[in-house]
């Protein structure tokens, strides 16, 4: 490993006992320097950012688990008289006339969901910060995966009113995102001499990988609208122009960036793109919350992390390409701009526990009134 890389990334046997990350004496740990941040006490700590994300996430889930279910599964199906009787029989003081107005309920729901767009990019940002500073990536991944399974039943009940495998909660997205970062980080710190034939092959077909990634991504994003217009005009399947546009976009981004690069840089970029394609695809197959675009947002924030809050923009852009509604998250640039790099109050397990608990409580509230 070169001296430059050795300064950036070292592995050593932990000389101390268990700490807040669960590292035990003798563990192999990853030592990564903190990115350049404000060194004064001013600004917003990581715990403050996490509170902002948790509050806005809760608001979003109130809209998704309560208001949307009420609007589509109760109000539209059974009418306002049924709703009034059902709610008044359990809590007479709760009923208000606007609850029988579908337009009013929808407006409130859209407002709650818009506020909720603020949450996920902040969690992605904090996830990258956690990855950069954790002493043991494996335990970080195990913790995410455990809570992904713990949260799965509450997630299904809160949003789909049934337990199944058709949708996976956001912890699976975060797990795949950190898995991608771990693989990319490993490749980033390899020496050119350690690249075998497989890596060199990936380096030679980097433009193909970029094109395939663009094509796969375009299938699940809003470029399908363009594909629909083209298919209507020319009478062809809408996926054909969609994939073509994605491939052109991937190739057009890859060639200008790399045409003057040496072999080592091309291998590292091509391998990183291959890893991105792999985890993006798995997130789409598993239908995780935010899907492959959530994984892509995590990778984008990591890739441009040295640009400060400007790098954070690329994570939001990845989500906005998928759904323009996610553009509300550009408001996140304000708190992230003033992030001071400090952890603040320790609340590591609060979010882990809050996520499944609040989802289950929202389900119970809905079940109390309507029985589903």
Secondary structure as the mmCIF struct_conf table of DSSP 4:
data_model
#
loop_
_struct_conf.conf_type_id
_struct_conf.id
_struct_conf.beg_label_comp_id
_struct_conf.beg_label_asym_id
_struct_conf.beg_label_seq_id
_struct_conf.end_label_comp_id
_struct_conf.end_label_asym_id
_struct_conf.end_label_seq_id
HELX_RH_AL_P HELX_RH_AL_P1 UNK A 3 UNK A 8
STRN STRN1 UNK A 10 UNK A 13
BEND BEND1 UNK A 16 UNK A 16
TURN_TY1_P TURN_TY1_P1 UNK A 20 UNK A 21
TURN_TY1_P TURN_TY1_P2 UNK A 25 UNK A 26
STRN STRN2 UNK A 28 UNK A 31
HELX_LH_PP_P HELX_LH_PP_P1 UNK A 33 UNK A 36
BEND BEND2 UNK A 40 UNK A 41
BEND BEND3 UNK A 43 UNK A 43
STRN STRN3 UNK A 44 UNK A 44
HELX_RH_AL_P HELX_RH_AL_P2 UNK A 46 UNK A 62
HELX_RH_PI_P HELX_RH_PI_P1 UNK A 63 UNK A 67
HELX_RH_AL_P HELX_RH_AL_P3 UNK A 68 UNK A 69
HELX_RH_PI_P HELX_RH_PI_P2 UNK A 70 UNK A 75
HELX_RH_AL_P HELX_RH_AL_P4 UNK A 76 UNK A 78
HELX_RH_AL_P HELX_RH_AL_P5 UNK A 80 UNK A 90
TURN_TY1_P TURN_TY1_P3 UNK A 92 UNK A 94
HELX_RH_3T_P HELX_RH_3T_P1 UNK A 97 UNK A 100
HELX_RH_AL_P HELX_RH_AL_P6 UNK A 102 UNK A 133
BEND BEND4 UNK A 135 UNK A 135
HELX_RH_AL_P HELX_RH_AL_P7 UNK A 137 UNK A 160
BEND BEND5 UNK A 161 UNK A 162
BEND BEND6 UNK A 165 UNK A 166
STRN STRN4 UNK A 168 UNK A 168
HELX_RH_AL_P HELX_RH_AL_P8 UNK A 170 UNK A 188
TURN_TY1_P TURN_TY1_P4 UNK A 189 UNK A 189
HELX_RH_3T_P HELX_RH_3T_P2 UNK A 192 UNK A 194
HELX_RH_AL_P HELX_RH_AL_P9 UNK A 197 UNK A 204
TURN_TY1_P TURN_TY1_P5 UNK A 205 UNK A 205
HELX_RH_AL_P HELX_RH_AL_P10 UNK A 206 UNK A 219
TURN_TY1_P TURN_TY1_P6 UNK A 220 UNK A 220
BEND BEND7 UNK A 221 UNK A 221
TURN_TY1_P TURN_TY1_P7 UNK A 222 UNK A 222
HELX_RH_AL_P HELX_RH_AL_P11 UNK A 223 UNK A 234
TURN_TY1_P TURN_TY1_P8 UNK A 235 UNK A 235
BEND BEND8 UNK A 236 UNK A 236
HELX_RH_AL_P HELX_RH_AL_P12 UNK A 238 UNK A 258
TURN_TY1_P TURN_TY1_P9 UNK A 259 UNK A 260
HELX_RH_AL_P HELX_RH_AL_P13 UNK A 263 UNK A 286
TURN_TY1_P TURN_TY1_P10 UNK A 287 UNK A 287
STRN STRN5 UNK A 288 UNK A 288
TURN_TY1_P TURN_TY1_P11 UNK A 289 UNK A 290
HELX_RH_AL_P HELX_RH_AL_P14 UNK A 291 UNK A 303
TURN_TY1_P TURN_TY1_P12 UNK A 304 UNK A 304
HELX_RH_3T_P HELX_RH_3T_P3 UNK A 305 UNK A 307
TURN_TY1_P TURN_TY1_P13 UNK A 308 UNK A 308
HELX_RH_AL_P HELX_RH_AL_P15 UNK A 309 UNK A 322
HELX_RH_3T_P HELX_RH_3T_P4 UNK A 324 UNK A 331
HELX_RH_AL_P HELX_RH_AL_P16 UNK A 332 UNK A 337
TURN_TY1_P TURN_TY1_P14 UNK A 338 UNK A 338
STRN STRN6 UNK A 339 UNK A 339
BEND BEND9 UNK A 341 UNK A 341
BEND BEND10 UNK A 345 UNK A 345
HELX_RH_AL_P HELX_RH_AL_P17 UNK A 348 UNK A 370
#
